[in-house]
Amino acid sequence: MKARSLVWLMLLGATSVQAADGETPDRTRWWFEAGAGFATVGGDRESSGRGSQDGISFDFAGGMRVGDHWLVGLDIGSIITDSYDLYFGSQGRSLSHLFLMADYNARADGGWLFHVGAGFTDFTDSELTTAAAREGHGPAFEAGIGYAWRPSRSNYIVLRGIYEFGRIEANNGVAAESESFNYSAPRLSVSWQFRTGNPR
């Protein structure tokens, strides 16, 4: 239901921005992006205080192009802070998000871009040595800046710096306790992006 609502919001937002720009393209133009990078996840828990961990991030995004400067769509990503999480998905610590996002690119052929996103995040904190598992979810937001290079007509290389933050309501599977805490996750990533509809 959340994903369906985000899709409808994306389409409504794309139509509104396109009308404001006075753009009426002959056909719908799309874009897709895949990237990876490094992140630091920090949390502020009542039970354990403030802490942080370094990890790796993965992002997959795509959607519609609006005019020559706007990219709107959905961003699905994850931050993993324990290496064994790559092999045992249910163990370790991870944040996964689903965002409705928008990029503004100053030039159609690349250059500086500005990023915003809002949506939901899921949190998992398990340990290999115990059966305890803390899971939760909550609202999250992100903002950032980046730079895009265009080596060919439709392909871009994008370097981004993004700051993600939110609030999570977490549950302990053993003690059946709940706890709310704030988190932040600045990250630096490199991605490949493909855009349709560029002029020759």
Rosetta blueprint (number, residue, H / E / L):
1 M L
2 K H
3 A H
4 R H
5 S H
6 L H
7 V H
8 W H
9 L H
10 M H
11 L H
12 L H
13 G H
14 A H
15 T H
16 S H
17 V H
18 Q H
19 A H
20 A H
21 D H
22 G L
23 E L
24 T L
25 P L
26 D L
27 R L
28 T L
29 R L
30 W E
31 W E
32 F E
33 E E
34 A E
35 G E
36 A E
37 G E
38 F E
39 A E
40 T E
41 V E
42 G E
43 G E
44 D E
45 R E
46 E L
47 S L
48 S L
49 G E
50 R E
51 G E
52 S E
53 Q E
54 D E
55 G E
56 I E
57 S E
58 F E
59 D E
60 F E
61 A E
62 G E
63 G E
64 M E
65 R E
66 V E
67 G L
68 D L
69 H L
70 W E
71 L E
72 V E
73 G E
74 L E
75 D E
76 I E
77 G E
78 S E
79 I E
80 I E
81 T L
82 D L
83 S H
84 Y H
85 D H
86 L H
87 Y L
88 F L
89 G L
90 S L
91 Q L
92 G L
93 R E
94 S E
95 L E
96 S E
97 H E
98 L E
99 F E
100 L E
101 M E
102 A E
103 D E
104 Y E
105 N E
106 A E
107 R E
108 A L
109 D L
110 G E
111 G E
112 W E
113 L E
114 F E
115 H E
116 V E
117 G E
118 A E
119 G E
120 F E
121 T E
122 D E
123 F E
124 T E
125 D E
126 S E
127 E L
128 L L
129 T L
130 T L
131 A L
132 A L
133 A E
134 R E
135 E E
136 G E
137 H E
138 G E
139 P E
140 A E
141 F E
142 E E
143 A E
144 G E
145 I E
146 G E
147 Y E
148 A E
149 W E
150 R L
151 P L
152 S L
153 R L
154 S L
155 N E
156 Y E
157 I E
158 V E
159 L E
160 R E
161 G E
162 I E
163 Y E
164 E E
165 F E
166 G E
167 R E
168 I E
169 E E
170 A E
171 N E
172 N E
173 G L
174 V L
175 A L
176 A L
177 E L
178 S E
179 E E
180 S E
181 F E
182 N E
183 Y E
184 S E
185 A E
186 P E
187 R E
188 L E
189 S E
190 V E
191 S E
192 W E
193 Q E
194 F E
195 R E
196 T L
197 G L
198 N L
199 P L
200 R L
